[in-house]
């Protein structure tokens, strides 16, 4: 009987040891009772569209959900900052408030906002990105570091404007530069152009006239292949 108890104790000790090693290998800090704060998710993303361009929207507010760890009994301030993520070629421009205050003491999560800027150029496959992290070195930050695997949240920003149903036989070959110029002139997105013969013809003529004027003081606009854009069948 004593041998059986010793055997069970040994198995339990081995399981606890394996769990500790697993947490260490995955860089998950063992809870020590401190009042900590973590990110609730590992990534947030936003895609700027053609409708955003028409509205002149260059910044967007994004919700970030944080999660407390420990027995937090009163409101506490915390701070966010950015950190380069080497997996992205281009760094997203993200701004946070000077400080935030965790006040949702009846639950463990709270949503705050950050601001992200539209990329300088239209993205293709790869988004612009950056990490947001807790600014533990800021004297205004009043939480202890939390779990290592929740210390950062990736922010991915896409900028895609190509519309569905592009009429190449009418507008010519699609290019981002052409479409941006069209939106600048018409002040509307492609899907807002009525597919009515007289209307769409008038819209194209308006764009052509504007481009003729543009060329008087500017170099030609080029498509992705280096050719000059034209607003007609190609």
N, C-alpha and C positions, 0 to 999 in steps of 0.2 A: 504493500500500500504506500509506504514511504517512497519507494522507488518510482511509483506512478506519479506522486506529487512532485518529486524532483524532476521527472521527465516533462510534466506540464509546465513547470516553472522555467525550465531550460528553453522550451519551445517559445514561451511568451517573451522571454528575454531576447531570443533571436529575432522575433518579429518586431519588437520595439527597436532593436538595433538596426534592422533593415529599413524601417520607416525613417529613422534618423538619417541614415546614409542617403536614402532617396531624397529627402528634403534638402540635404546639403548639396547633392549633385545637381538638383534643379534650382538651387539658389533661393529656396523658399525659407525665409527666416522663421524660426520657431517662435511662437507667441510668448512674450515675456511679461504680459500684463500692462504694457505701456499704452498710452492713448495715441494711436497711429491713424494714418489716413492713406488710402490707396485709390487707384483708378478702378472703376467698376468694369470697364471694358478695355481691350488692348488697341482698338483702332476706331477712329471716326473719319468720315469722308464727306466731301461735297463736290458736286460737279457744276461749274458755271456753264450756262447754256446761252443760246442766241438771244433768248428772251431777257436774260440778265444784261447782255450787252446793250440791247435796245433801251433798257431802263437806265443805263449808265451805272449799273451796280458793280462796284469795284471791290467792295468788302461785304462779307457775310458773317452773321453771328452763328456760332455753332454751340450746341449744348454739350457739355462735358459732365459726366456723372462721376462723382467721387463717393467713396465708401469708407466709413469709419471702422476702426478696429479697437476694441477695448471698451471700458466702461466710461464713456464720455458723458459727463453730467452737466456741463455748461458749454455755452457757445465758445468756439475757438476760431481764431483767424488762421488762414493758410494762404500760401503764395504759390504761383505757378510761373514757370519760365520755359524756354525752349532749349533743345539740345539737338545737335546735328545727328541725323540718322544716315549712315554711310550707304545704306541700300538704295537711296534716292540720288539721282544725278543732280537734280535741281532742288534747292531748299525752298520750301513753302514759307511765306511770310505770315507769321501768326503773332497776334498780340493778346496779352492777358491784362486784367486789371492789376493795380498795385497790390491788392490783397482781396481775399474773399473771406466770408465768415460762415462757418458751418453752424447752422441753427436748427436743423431738423433732428432734434434730440429724441423724438418719438420713433425714429426709424434709423436705418444705418446708411441710407443713401441720400444724396442731394445733388441737384443739377445746377451748374453755373454756366456762364457763357464766356467764350473767347471769340476773337475776330480773326478771320482769315482773308487775305488779299487775293484777288484774281491773278493768276500767273501772267507774266508779261507776254507770253505767246501761247497760241493754241496748243494743247497737248495732243499727242498721238496715242501711243499705247501706255507710256509711262507717266504717272502723275508726279506732281511736285509733292515733296513730303518733308516732315520734320517730327521730332518727338516733343511732346510737352511733358514736363516732369515737375515734381514738387521742389520748390526752391528752398531746400532745407537750410541753406546758409543765410537766408534772409532773416534778419532779426524779427520781422513781423510774422514769420511762420511759427506757429505754436503747437504743431504736432510732431511727434517722433517719427522717424522713417518707418514705413510699413513693410509689406512683403516685397522682396526683391523682384518677383515676377509681376508685380502690379505697380512698380515705381514709375513707369513711363506709359504713355499712350501715343500711338502714331496718329498723325493728322495727314490725310491724303487729300490733295486738291487737284481735281481735273478741270480742264477747260475745253469743252467740246461744243462746236457750233454747227457742224454739218447737219443740215435738215434732211428729213426723209422725203422721198419723192421728187428729187431735183430734176427739172426738165432740161436736160442737156440740149435737146433739139431747139429749145427756145432761148435759154440763157447762155448756152455754150458750156464748155467743160467746167466742172466745179473746181474751185480753189478757195481756200480760206480767205485769201486777200480779196478776191472778187466779192465774196459774200459779205465781208466786213464793210467794203465800200458800198455795196448795195444797202446795207442796214444804215450806214451813215447818211445816205441820201434819202431813203424812203422812210426812215424812222419806224420801221416795223420788221418783224421777223418774217421769214419766207412763208410760213404757214398762214400768215395774215394777209397775203396777197391773194385777192379773189381770182379764181380760175374762170374769169369771164373775159372773152376775147377783147373787147374794147378797153377794159380796165387794165388787164395785164400788158396789153400793147402800150398803153399810156405810161404805165410804170416803167417798162423797159426803156421807152424813149426818154423819160425823165433821168434815168440812170445814165444812158448814153450821153445825153447833153451835159450832165454833171462831170462825166469822165473826160469829155472833150475839153471842158474848162480846166479840169484838174491838170491835164497834160500841158497846158500853157505855162505852168510854173513848177511842174514836178516831173520827175522821171516816170516812165511807165511802171505800172504795177505788174509784178511777175507771178506766175503760178508756181506750183511746187516743182515743176520740171524746168523752170527758168524761162518759159515763154511768156510773152505779154498777154495779159487777159483781154478777151473780147466779149462783148455782150451779144452774142449771136450764135447760130449753129456753127459747130466746128467739125 
